């Protein structure tokens, strides 16, 4: 009788062991990495093309845009669009003094060969105001000093392409000459403040060129006072 009870106990233990092993085996299989659900990607969506700062003639804004030649005429928004920035500026009737300064400073090829720029381009009357403020002697000395003139011009160029929305979103941008330019939206246009606290208004902005977006402004920006 005792032997029968002992055999029954052993059989029950064996049954429990098989059940336990089966349960463990099932658990290992369900947690296998190969069968785990694929993680959901949290990578951001691709950046839209507009974020590149590239514009079209239809994006241009500002009262002075109407002073440019219209249609496909030389110096018009349509004609400037496929040209590199220094070449495009040379056809713009508002930027004659700037173009002369660019050539004097030897920056034509530098600007034309860059891949992506934002250019704040003072119109002719802005340079006339600087000449009146500095006096003929200091103004002519600035124009004759290639390095100093180059630094002034590079203070108007940002090594990244922005459109109006991008500039306002950035708020502060760093020109090639160093320092900081502060951009603000007034509603009708945008303003650019330089290192001296001077604020320039954009007269015609979002001008497209092959490698830059151009903003014609009403003042010459300065990192410091001369």
C-alpha positions as CSV (number, residue, x, y, z in Angstrom):
1,X,0.0,0.0,0.0
2,X,2.8,2.4,0.9
3,X,4.5,1.6,-2.4
4,X,1.4,2.4,-4.4
5,X,1.0,5.8,-2.6
6,X,4.7,6.6,-3.3
7,X,4.3,5.8,-7.0
8,X,1.3,8.0,-7.2
9,X,3.2,10.9,-5.6
10,X,6.1,10.5,-8.0
11,X,3.7,10.6,-10.9
12,X,2.0,13.8,-9.7
13,X,5.4,15.5,-9.3
14,X,6.4,14.4,-12.8
15,X,3.2,15.9,-14.2
16,X,3.7,19.2,-12.4
17,X,7.3,19.4,-13.7
18,X,6.2,18.9,-17.3
19,X,3.5,21.6,-17.0
20,X,6.0,24.0,-15.4
21,X,8.5,23.4,-18.2
22,X,5.9,23.9,-20.8
23,X,4.9,27.2,-19.2
24,X,8.5,28.4,-19.1
25,X,9.0,27.4,-22.7
26,X,5.9,29.4,-23.8
27,X,7.1,32.5,-21.9
28,X,10.5,32.4,-23.6
29,X,8.9,32.2,-27.0
30,X,6.6,35.2,-26.5
31,X,9.4,37.5,-25.4
32,X,11.7,36.7,-28.4
33,X,13.1,39.8,-29.9
34,X,12.4,38.5,-33.4
35,X,8.7,38.6,-32.7
36,X,8.6,41.9,-30.8
37,X,6.6,44.6,-32.6
38,X,8.6,47.0,-34.7
39,X,9.3,50.3,-32.9
40,X,7.4,53.4,-34.3
41,X,9.9,55.9,-35.8
42,X,10.0,59.2,-34.1
43,X,12.1,60.9,-36.8
44,X,10.8,64.3,-37.9
45,X,9.2,64.7,-41.3
46,X,11.4,65.9,-44.0
47,X,12.0,69.7,-44.1
48,X,9.7,71.4,-46.6
49,X,11.3,73.1,-49.6
50,X,10.1,76.5,-48.3
51,X,12.5,76.2,-45.3
52,X,15.5,76.5,-47.7
53,X,14.8,80.3,-48.1
54,X,14.5,80.0,-51.8
55,X,11.9,82.4,-53.2
56,X,10.2,83.2,-56.5
57,X,9.3,86.6,-58.1
58,X,5.8,86.2,-56.8
59,X,7.2,86.2,-53.2
60,X,8.7,89.6,-53.5
61,X,7.3,92.3,-51.2
62,X,7.8,96.0,-50.5
63,X,7.0,99.4,-52.1
64,X,10.3,99.6,-53.9
65,X,9.7,96.4,-55.9
66,X,7.5,98.5,-58.2
67,X,10.5,100.6,-59.1
68,X,12.3,97.6,-60.7
69,X,11.9,96.9,-64.4
70,X,8.9,94.7,-65.0
71,X,8.2,91.4,-66.8
72,X,11.3,89.9,-68.3
73,X,13.3,93.1,-68.8
74,X,16.9,93.3,-67.6
75,X,16.9,94.1,-63.9
76,X,13.4,92.7,-63.3
77,X,12.6,90.0,-60.7
78,X,12.2,87.4,-63.5
79,X,15.5,88.3,-65.1
80,X,17.4,88.4,-61.8
81,X,16.1,85.0,-60.6
82,X,18.4,82.7,-62.6
83,X,21.5,84.9,-62.2
84,X,24.1,84.5,-59.3
85,X,23.7,87.3,-56.8
86,X,26.4,89.7,-57.7
87,X,25.6,89.5,-61.4
88,X,21.9,89.9,-60.6
89,X,22.6,93.0,-58.5
90,X,24.6,94.6,-61.3
91,X,21.3,94.8,-63.3
92,X,19.2,96.2,-60.4
93,X,18.8,100.0,-60.9
94,X,18.5,100.5,-57.1
95,X,22.0,99.0,-56.4
96,X,24.5,100.9,-58.6
97,X,26.7,102.1,-55.7
98,X,26.6,98.7,-54.0
99,X,27.7,96.9,-57.2
100,X,30.6,99.4,-57.5
101,X,31.7,98.7,-53.9
102,X,31.5,94.9,-54.5
103,X,33.8,95.2,-57.5
104,X,36.2,97.5,-55.6
105,X,36.4,95.1,-52.7
106,X,37.0,92.2,-55.1
107,X,33.9,90.2,-53.8
108,X,32.1,89.6,-57.1
109,X,33.4,86.1,-57.6
110,X,33.1,85.3,-53.9
111,X,29.4,86.2,-53.9
112,X,28.6,84.6,-57.2
113,X,30.3,81.3,-56.3
114,X,28.7,80.9,-52.9
115,X,26.0,78.2,-52.7
116,X,23.5,79.8,-50.3
117,X,23.3,83.4,-49.0
118,X,21.1,86.1,-47.7
119,X,22.1,89.6,-48.8
120,X,20.9,92.8,-47.3
121,X,21.5,95.3,-50.1
122,X,21.6,99.0,-49.3
123,X,20.1,101.1,-52.1
124,X,22.0,104.0,-53.6
125,X,20.5,106.7,-51.4
126,X,21.7,104.7,-48.3
127,X,25.3,105.1,-49.5
128,X,24.6,108.8,-50.2
129,X,23.5,109.3,-46.6
130,X,26.7,107.6,-45.3
131,X,28.8,109.9,-47.5
132,X,27.0,112.9,-46.1
133,X,27.4,111.7,-42.5
134,X,31.1,110.8,-42.8
135,X,32.1,113.6,-45.1
136,X,33.8,113.2,-48.5
137,X,37.2,112.5,-47.1
138,X,36.3,109.6,-44.7
139,X,33.8,108.2,-47.2
140,X,36.4,108.1,-50.1
141,X,39.0,106.7,-47.7
142,X,36.5,103.8,-46.9
143,X,36.0,103.1,-50.5
144,X,39.7,103.1,-51.1
145,X,40.4,100.7,-48.3
146,X,39.7,97.3,-49.8
147,X,39.8,95.4,-46.5
148,X,37.6,97.9,-44.6
149,X,35.2,98.1,-47.5
150,X,35.1,94.3,-47.7
151,X,34.3,94.0,-44.0
152,X,31.4,96.5,-44.4
153,X,30.0,94.6,-47.3
154,X,30.4,91.2,-45.6
155,X,28.4,92.6,-42.7
156,X,25.4,92.6,-45.1
157,X,25.8,89.0,-46.1
158,X,24.6,85.9,-44.1
159,X,26.0,82.5,-45.0
160,X,22.6,80.9,-45.0
161,X,19.6,81.4,-47.2
162,X,16.5,82.9,-45.6
163,X,13.2,84.2,-46.9
164,X,11.1,86.7,-45.0
165,X,9.4,84.1,-42.8
166,X,12.8,82.4,-42.0
167,X,14.4,85.7,-41.0
168,X,11.6,86.6,-38.7
169,X,11.6,83.2,-37.2
170,X,15.3,83.3,-36.6
171,X,15.2,86.7,-35.1
172,X,19.0,87.1,-34.9
173,X,21.3,86.2,-37.8
174,X,25.1,86.3,-38.0
175,X,26.7,88.0,-41.0
176,X,30.0,86.9,-42.6
177,X,31.9,89.7,-40.9
178,X,30.8,88.5,-37.5
179,X,28.5,90.2,-35.0
180,X,24.7,90.0,-35.1
181,X,21.8,91.5,-37.0
182,X,18.4,91.6,-35.4
183,X,15.3,91.1,-37.6
184,X,11.8,92.1,-36.7
185,X,8.5,92.1,-38.5
186,X,6.5,95.3,-38.6
187,X,3.6,93.9,-40.5
188,X,4.0,95.8,-43.7
189,X,7.7,95.0,-44.0
190,X,10.7,93.8,-41.9
191,X,13.5,95.7,-40.2
192,X,17.2,94.9,-39.6
193,X,19.1,96.4,-36.7
194,X,22.9,96.5,-36.7
195,X,25.6,96.7,-34.1
196,X,25.3,100.4,-33.6
197,X,21.6,100.3,-32.9
198,X,20.7,101.6,-36.3
199,X,17.5,100.1,-37.9
200,X,17.1,99.6,-41.6
201,X,13.8,99.0,-43.3
202,X,13.4,96.5,-46.1
203,X,12.3,98.3,-49.3
204,X,12.0,95.3,-51.5
205,X,12.5,91.8,-50.1
206,X,12.5,88.1,-51.0
207,X,14.2,89.0,-54.3
208,X,15.2,85.7,-55.9
209,X,18.6,85.0,-57.4
210,X,20.3,81.7,-58.3
211,X,22.2,81.4,-55.1
212,X,20.8,84.1,-52.7
213,X,17.7,85.8,-51.5
214,X,18.1,89.6,-51.5
215,X,16.5,92.3,-49.4
216,X,17.0,95.8,-50.5
217,X,17.3,98.1,-47.4
218,X,17.3,101.8,-46.8
219,X,20.5,102.1,-44.7
220,X,24.1,100.9,-44.8
221,X,24.6,98.5,-41.8
222,X,27.6,99.1,-39.6
223,X,29.1,96.8,-36.9
224,X,30.7,99.9,-35.4
225,X,30.8,103.6,-35.9
226,X,33.6,105.0,-38.0
